[in-house]
Amino acid sequence: MYKTFFGLKDNPFNVNPDPRYLFLTKEIEEALSGLMYGIQNRKGFITLIGEVGTGKTTLINRLVDWLHQRRIRTAFLFNSRMNTNQLFDFILAEFGISCESRSKSHQLMSLNQWLLDRYRAGETTVLIVDEAQNLTYPVLEEIRLLTNLETSTDKLLQIVLSGQQELEEKLKLPQLRQLRQRIMLRCKTAALTKEQTHDYISQRLRIAGASGELIFSPAAVETIHWASRAW
């Protein structure tokens, strides 16, 4: 009912991470550019860190769209609560790699051969893990070992770990120092300023079909900004 009243075609504030609604602040642009650069130049390991609600998953979905447009093979793991066996199951399933054995060593050999074939064909392959702050230490160690899949000059698998601030704190722990040393690029998102909050609301309304008439008063926008910072 309210969509008809305000002349909207879509729900402008749906919680789904629709990449059409990505609001390109300076920080988001820098993060997206960093992710694209790191993948294109086979940097190997990249992190994307940001607080809850700062656009990480929407940004990742925009990145995935960009990767698909370039036919870059991508595995996107959105369920980070997994053990090491499930990690390899998910990766092989996402890439469409068949392996009759459930043995981790056989799965790793199948993955390595597949990545070599893709590399020789001039293709780039990307693994993205969202909500990576939930990954256990054993799973993070397995992901680190995946960076050992390489030629003498390039990494065979580009890995993006996206997570909340807890991920950055976890990566500072002594037991993860080897993983930390492998990270080549660190990208970040940030909370919106009051001005950015106004522009963010206006952009979402415009994309959803609003004609430009005032829907939120300046006082309402200020309250929204304050409430978002309170998280």
Summary of the structure (lengths in Angstrom):
residues: 231
radius of gyration: 20.0
end to end distance: 29.5
largest distance: 61.7
contacts: 663
relative contact order: 0.19
helix: 53%
strand: 12%
